[in-house]
Amino acid sequence: MKILHTSDWHLGRRPVGGICEYTNKRYEDYFNAAEYIADKAIELSVDIFLISGDLFDKSTLLPDILYRTEKILEKLKNLNNEIESETKNLLELKKELKNRKI
């Protein structure tokens, strides 16, 4: 069984200091890194993809941030993998893993 565990994506984060070329580049870096991780999970055919910690940087989301995040996670959905997030109870995950045939 292959498990890919990642955390604290903080999608939508912008460095403090206003909008400039560096700020925009860093903003894109978070999405590029998330996409790389999702692509690597597909390449490695992981069975479980676990995201713990903060998926988003703030509790208020701009539509673009949500849209881009959905596009990344949709890739994983198409693999019929389990996509777990911090909202899933870890005890429930432990129970699921225990019941799987390895």
C-alpha positions as CSV (number, residue, x, y, z in Angstrom):
1,M,0.0,0.0,0.0
2,K,1.4,3.4,-1.0
3,I,0.5,6.4,1.1
4,L,1.4,9.9,0.3
5,H,1.2,12.3,3.3
6,T,1.5,16.0,2.8
7,S,0.6,19.0,4.9
8,D,0.2,22.7,5.2
9,W,-0.2,23.7,1.5
10,H,-1.4,27.2,2.4
11,L,-2.9,27.8,-1.0
12,G,-3.6,31.4,-1.7
13,R,-0.8,32.7,0.5
14,R,0.9,35.9,-0.5
15,P,4.0,37.2,1.2
16,V,3.5,40.4,3.3
17,G,4.5,43.6,1.5
18,G,2.0,44.3,-1.2
19,I,1.7,43.1,-4.8
20,C,4.9,42.9,-6.8
21,E,6.6,40.4,-9.1
22,Y,8.0,38.5,-6.2
23,T,4.7,38.3,-4.4
24,N,2.9,37.0,-7.5
25,K,5.7,34.4,-8.1
26,R,5.4,33.1,-4.6
27,Y,1.6,33.0,-4.9
28,E,2.0,30.8,-8.0
29,D,4.7,28.7,-6.3
30,Y,2.2,27.3,-3.8
31,F,-0.1,26.1,-6.6
32,N,2.8,24.8,-8.6
33,A,4.1,22.8,-5.6
34,A,0.6,21.4,-5.0
35,E,0.2,20.4,-8.6
36,Y,3.6,18.7,-8.6
37,I,2.7,16.7,-5.5
38,A,-0.6,15.6,-7.1
39,D,1.1,14.7,-10.3
40,K,3.7,12.7,-8.4
41,A,0.9,10.8,-6.6
42,I,-0.5,9.9,-9.9
43,E,2.8,8.8,-11.3
44,L,3.4,6.6,-8.2
45,S,-0.1,5.3,-8.2
46,V,-0.6,6.0,-4.5
47,D,-3.5,4.3,-2.7
48,I,-4.1,7.0,-0.2
49,F,-3.4,10.7,-0.5
50,L,-3.5,12.4,2.8
51,I,-3.5,16.2,3.4
52,S,-3.1,17.3,7.0
53,G,-2.6,20.8,8.3
54,D,-3.8,23.9,6.4
55,L,-5.0,23.4,2.8
56,F,-5.8,27.1,2.5
57,D,-3.9,30.0,3.9
58,K,-7.0,31.8,5.1
59,S,-10.6,30.8,6.0
60,T,-12.0,33.2,3.4
61,L,-11.4,32.0,-0.1
62,L,-11.4,33.9,-3.4
63,P,-13.1,32.1,-6.2
64,D,-9.8,31.7,-8.1
65,I,-8.2,29.9,-5.1
66,L,-11.1,27.5,-4.8
67,Y,-11.2,26.8,-8.5
68,R,-7.5,26.1,-8.8
69,T,-7.6,23.8,-5.8
70,E,-10.5,21.9,-7.1
71,K,-8.7,21.4,-10.4
72,I,-5.7,19.9,-8.6
73,L,-7.8,17.6,-6.4
74,E,-9.9,16.5,-9.4
75,K,-6.8,14.8,-10.9
76,L,-6.6,12.6,-7.8
77,K,-10.3,11.9,-7.8
78,N,-10.0,10.4,-11.2
79,L,-7.6,7.8,-9.9
80,N,-10.2,6.4,-7.5
81,N,-7.9,7.1,-4.6
82,E,-9.0,8.1,-1.2
83,I,-8.5,11.8,-0.7
84,E,-8.3,12.6,3.0
85,S,-8.2,16.0,4.5
86,E,-7.8,17.5,7.9
87,T,-11.6,17.4,8.4
88,K,-11.7,13.6,8.4
89,N,-11.4,12.1,11.8
90,L,-8.1,10.3,12.1
91,L,-9.6,7.5,14.2
92,E,-12.0,6.8,11.3
93,L,-9.0,6.7,8.9
94,K,-7.2,4.3,11.2
95,K,-10.3,2.0,11.2
96,E,-10.4,2.1,7.4
97,L,-6.8,1.1,7.1
98,K,-7.2,-1.7,9.6
99,N,-10.1,-3.2,7.6
100,R,-8.2,-3.0,4.3
101,K,-6.6,-6.2,2.9
102,I,-2.9,-5.5,2.4
